[in-house]
Amino acid sequence: MGKMQQFKREIRSSNGRIFAFDLRNGFGAVLGGLFEKIARGRVHDQEIREIYGLEDEGDREPMHVRIAAGPQMTPSSKPGKYTALVSMHGVALYDLEFQPYCFSTLLLSQIMDQLANDPTVDTIVLDINTPGGHVTGTQEAADAVFKAAKKKTVVGIINPLCASAGYWIGSQCTRLVAVPSADIGSIGVFMCHYDCSAMLADVGLKPTFIYAGEYKTEGNAMEPLSDEARAFYQSEVDQTYDDFLSAVARGRGVSKDIVLQKFGKGRCYGAPMAKRLGMVDEVATIKLALQSVGLTMEMPEEGGRRRRGDEQAPDETAEATVEQVTDEAPTLEERQATDAAALFVSSEGCETITFRQDVEGDKVTVYALDPWPAKALMTTPGVILDSSRYLTAVGDTITIAVENGAAVYTRIGVTLAGDWVCVLAEGSSFTPPTPSQAQIEFEAAERQRRADALRRRLALLSA
């Protein structure tokens, strides 16, 4: 089963499970409606990708998903030591790693244990952007972060959401830094029971359970929730909430009563308020936050891209042309090593490049929709893993050749999400693309729809 199908299956199985998830702020608010659609089975994979801002990768894991599954190592300020960057992007699930859609709390626990016992690692950075998720596995992940913070410096960078289960985990860091526009908190848990009995009655269905064990069918969706069952589930939620409060109090070094009274009672706070309340230690831009843990925003003149155990930096002179065959490009392992070693740069001022594919029989024609930006943000799977001939990558150079132009980009670094930050080389060409037949038909249909709507409105006004 593909990762996307596993992701949707996990969301559909949420009935009767305890969640620590924020539905009202930032990323969580965007995903709330999506989860409802997934639960009802009324969402396509491409719609999920569009909400997450990703290109269509089919059932293949994007490159930055593979990279995010393990820590990225960068030389620290201490000789022979490394800073490890660990991503927490998307919904917290127990055993499914598919960032940025979701991250595995089980895998996070294992990674933190490994890094805590690695003598070459002196700092661990958690890159956090999550609305929370399943409670299952969250307590263990939080414990692993807390234990690691006893041995190493563990810095959490909230960029820009650390809510619910995410804060349960993030609050265990040695130091918690939030970007100025971050949302933090949502300390609370909930369980949702769906009573579908009225719907079944409408269609003439009445289920009959034959079972042994007094409470075996308790909480099923085909019957109303009994008072006794509700009281039991409330006790489960209350106990989980108490565990949540205790963990945050431990991680932030305050009493549980302070967490209960001052940390929002389930609300999210903006970064400045969270700082005043003691929920985070610092509010800083992503550049300053990275610099505080020894991650520079500038590419060094030489040798700065060296990975642990490497003898020399990657070749910077490689050039790519449209005529080069794909097997001349680096292997997947080499690409991952290069990405894992790349220093992080700001995506400020970057634009994305969008393409259009016109299909006529076996012929596929690709157009660039807009002029080539001087600084581009490229999602790596849409570049270096593309099987078509219009995108070619060798080393840090990306060549794009489409029907209406060509461009060469050079990578200067990667973002925390794993995307490439690239600058445009001289000599590019671009001609505005001709409208596609589908676009022409859509615009005609849209004009007709608006005309029909106007006629109906005028008819109502004149009636």
N, C-alpha and C positions, 0 to 999 in steps of 0.2 A: 504494500500500500504506500502511495506517495505521501510525502510530508504534508502537503496541503490538505489531502484527504484526512490524514491523522489529526491535523489541526482542527478541522471542522468537526470531526468526530468527538474530540475532547470538549469542544464548546457545546455540542448537542447533549453531552452526557452530564450537564451541570445540574439537572433537576435533583433536588434533595442533597446537594453537596454544599459544604460551607465555603464561602468565598470571602476573600479580602480584596476587594476590587472597587475602584472609584469610577462611577459612571457620570460624574458631573463636571470634571475639570480636564481641560486639555485633551491629551491623547485618549483618555478613558471615555470622555464624552463623545468623541468621534466614533469610538468602537462600540458604544452601547447599542446603537441602532443596528450595526453590522451583526453583533452577536444575536440579536433578536431574529434577524433574517436567517442566520446560520442555523439557529435552533429550529426554525420552521422549514429548513431545507430550501429556502428561496433565494439563494445567492450563488453567483458564478465565481469561479476562481479569479477571473480577470477583474471583477468588481472589488474583490479583497485586495488584489495587488494595487489597483488604482488608489484605494483609500490609504494604503501604506506608501504610495508614491513610488511604486516599483514597476519596471517593465515586465512584460510577459515572458516568463522563463519556462513555461510548460511545467513539467514535473521535475525539472532539474533544480538542484539547490543553487542559488546565486553564490558567486564567489565570496562576497562578504559574509554570507551565512556560514560557509565553511570556515572562514577565518575566525569569525566570532565564536565558533564552537570551542576554541582553545585560546589560552592567553597569548598576547602579543608581547614580545620581549624587546625592550629598548635599553641600551647601556645607561646606567645611572651616573651620578656625579662621583661615586666611589669606584675606584679601579677594581675591575673584575666583578662588579656587582651589576644587577639588572633591575629595572622597573617593569613589572608585569601589568599589562592592561587587560582587564576582564570585562566583557560586555554583559549588561543586563537590559536587553531591549525587548519590548513587547510584553505579552501576557505571561505571567508566571504559571507554568504548568509543571507537573512532576517529572515526567521522563521523556518529554518531547523538546528537542533543541531545534529551533527553526527561526532564528533571528533574521529580520526584525519582527516577525509575527509573534514569536513566543520564545522564552528561554526556559531551560530545564533547571529546576531547583535541585534535582538530584545531581546533575552534572556540575552545577555551581558548587555544591558541597564538596564533591570530589576534587575539583580544581583548587578550591581554597585550601583543602587539606594538603594537596601536593605542593602548592606554592609556600605554604607555611613551613614545610619541612625541607624546602630547597635552599641550601646554604648560599647559593649565588644570587638569590632574590632578596633585596632589602626593602622594597616598597611595592605594594599592590594597589592598583588604581581600579576602582569599580566605575565603569561608565554606565550611568543609570538613566533610563528613559522608559518607565513602566507604570501602568495604572494599577498594578497588582495582579491578582489572579487566584488560583486555587490555594487553599490553606495547606493542603497535602504537600509536604516537603518543605514548606516555608520555614517552619521552626527549625528544622535540621540545617537548612541553608544559613539561617541567621546565627545558629550556634557555631557553624563552621567559620563564618566571618568573625565572630567574636573571639574564637580561639586563635584564629590567624592574627588578629589584632594584638594578642598577648605576646606574639613572637616578632611581628613585623609592623611597619607603619602601613596601615590600610586607609586609603583616602577614597571617599566616595564623591564623585562629581555628578551632580544632578543636572541633567541637560536634556529636556527641561522638566521632567515629571518624575517624582518619587512618591508614589501613593500606595496606601494600604499595604499589601504584602511586600511591595517594593520598599516601603519605609520600615517595615518590620525587619527586613534584611539590612537596608542601608544604615539604619540607626546604630548598628553594631560596629561601624567603622571607627577607627581612631579619630578621624577628622572628616566632617561632612561639609562639602562646599556646594553651593547652589548658584546657578547663573541668575542674573537679576530678575528674569521673567519666569522663574521656575514656580511650580506648584508642589507643595510638600504637605504630607500628612495623611488624612483620611484614615485615622486609626479606628478601626471597627471591622466587624465581620457580619455577614448575613447569609441566610439560606432562603432559597425561593422554592415554594411548592406550587405546582401547577394543578389546579382542580379542573379536569376536563369532563367531569360527569355531565354538566349541562349540555355541552356540545355533543357528547355521545347520545344523550337522551333525544336531542333534536333529530338525529339521524336514525333513531330506533335501535340503538345498541345498549345492552346492559350486561356488563361483565360479571362473571361469577368466579370467585377465587376458591379453589379447593386446596387447603394448606394445613400444615402442622406447625406448631409454634405460635404462641399467642400473638406475637407482634411481627410475624414474618412478612405480612403484606402492609404493615403500617407505613403511611406516607406515600402510597402509590398515587399516581396522577389520575386514576379513573374513579376515585371516590373523594368526597370532601375530607379535609383533615380533621380528625377528632380532637377534642379538647385535651385528651390524655396524650395524644401524639404531639400536639403543639407544645405542651408543657415539657415533654421530653426533649424535643428539638431545641426549644428555648434554652434548656439547661446545657445542651451541647454548645450552642452559640455563646452562652455566657462564659463557659469554661475556656473556650478558644479566645474570647475577648480578654479574659483575665491573663491568659498566657501571652497575648499580644502586648498588653500593658506592662507586664513584668519584663518582657524582653526589651522593650523600648526604654524602660527605667534603667535596666542594667546597662544597655549600650550608651545611653546619654548621661549616666552617672547621676541620676536624680531619683527621687522617691516615686513610687507608683501613683501616689495621690497627686503629685504634680503633673504627671502625664495625664491622669484622668481629668483633672480640673483645667489645665492650661493648654494642652496640646490639641484642642479642637473638638473633642468628643465626636469624631467622625468627619469633621470638616477639613478641607484643604486650605492652606494659607499660602499667600504669595511669599516669595523669598524674604523680603524685608521684615514682614511680621514674624515669619518662622525664625528668623535670626534673633529678633527681640525676645521671643518666647523660649529660646534655647533649643529649638528643634534642629537647627543646623549651626555650624561653627563660623561660617564665613559666606558672604555673598560676593562673587567675583565673576568677571567675564571668563569665558572658556579659555582665552589665551593666558590670563593670569593664573587660572586654576591649574592649567597644564604646567606653566612655568614653576609653580610652587612645588611641584613634584619632580622637577628636573627635566620635563619634556619641552624642548625648544620648539618655537614656531617657525624657525628659519632652517633651511637646508644648509648644512655645513659645506665648506669648500671641498673637502675630501675626507674620505674615511668615515663619515658620520653615519653611513647606512650599513655599517658592518653588523652582521648578526652574530650571536654567540657561537664561537667555534669557527667562524669564517676567517680566512686569511687576507681577503681583499674585498673591496667594495664591488658591487655589480658593475659591469661594463656600461659606461655612460655614452659610448660612441655609436651604439647600434642605431641604424636607421631602417625605416620600413617603407616599402613601396607596394603598390597594388599588385605588381607582378610576382612578389615573393610568395612562395608556397607556405602553407600553414605549418608544415612540420619543421620549418626553420625557426619558429617561435620557441620561447622557453617552454619547458615542460610544466605541467600543472603544479608539481612540487616546487619548481623554481619560482613560479609566479607567486605561490603562497608564501615562500620564504622571503621574496622581495617585498610583498605587501606587509608581512608581519614585521619586517625590519624598518619599513618606511617611517620617517618622522611625521608627526601630525601637524597639519597646517589649517589655517582658518578657511572656511568656504565663503567668507564675505566677498561680495562682488561677483560671485560665480553665477552662471546661467546654465541651464540644461539644454541639451541638443535633442530635438525631437525629429523623428523620421516618419515618412508615410510609405507604405508598401502597396503598390497597385498590382493585383494578380489577374492575369489574363491567360487562362489555360495553364501551361507549364512555365510561363514567363512571369517573373517577378521583377518589377521596376521599383527602385527605391529613390525617394526624394528627401532632401532636407527641407524642413518647413520654414525655417528662419535663417537669416544671415549668420555666419559663424561668429559666436561670441569670442571676445578677446581672452576671457577666462572662463573655463567651462567646468562644471561638476558632472562627472560621468560615473554612472553606476557600473562597476567593473564587469558584471556578467553581460551587459549589453555591448561590451567592447571586446575583451580579450577571449571570450568563449563563444563569440558569434561564429557560426559555421559558414556564413555567406562571405562573398568576396568584397563587400563594400566596407568592411571594417577589418583592419589588420593591426595587430599589436606585436611589437618586438621590443623587449626591454621596457624603457619608459616612453617610447615613441608610438603614437597611435596615428595611423593613416586612414582617412575616410574618403572614399570615392563613390559618389552617388550620381544619379542621372543629371542633376542640375548643379554639380560643383564638386570640389575636392578641397581637403584641408589636412594639415598635419598638426597634431597636438603633442606637447611634451609634458609629462607628469612632473609636478614639483612636490607632490606629497599626497597624503591621504587624510580624510576626515576621520573622526572617531567612529563613524558609522561604516567605514571601510570604502567610501567612495573616493574616486581619484579627483584631485584638483589639478587641472591642466591649463597650459597657456598655448595660445595659437601662434604657430610659426608663420613667417612671411610667405607670400606666394599663393595664398588660398584663392579660390574662385567660387562664385555663387551667382545663380540666376534664380529669380523667384519661380517656384514650381507652378505648373499648370494645375487647375482644379481637377480633382479626380471625378470620375463618373458618379461614384457614390456620394461625393460632396455636392455635386450639381443636383443630384436627385434629392438629397436631404434638404438642401436649401429651397428647392422648389416645393417639396412637401411641407416645409416649415412655413413658407409664404402662404400656401393654401390653407394650412391649419389656422394661421392667424386671420386670414380672410374669412374663413368659416366662423371663427369665434366672434369676429366683429359683426358678421351678419346676424348671428344668434342674439347678440347683445342688443343690436338695433331693433330686432323683432320684439324682444321683451320690452324695450322702452316704448315702442309704438303700440303695444297691445292695450 
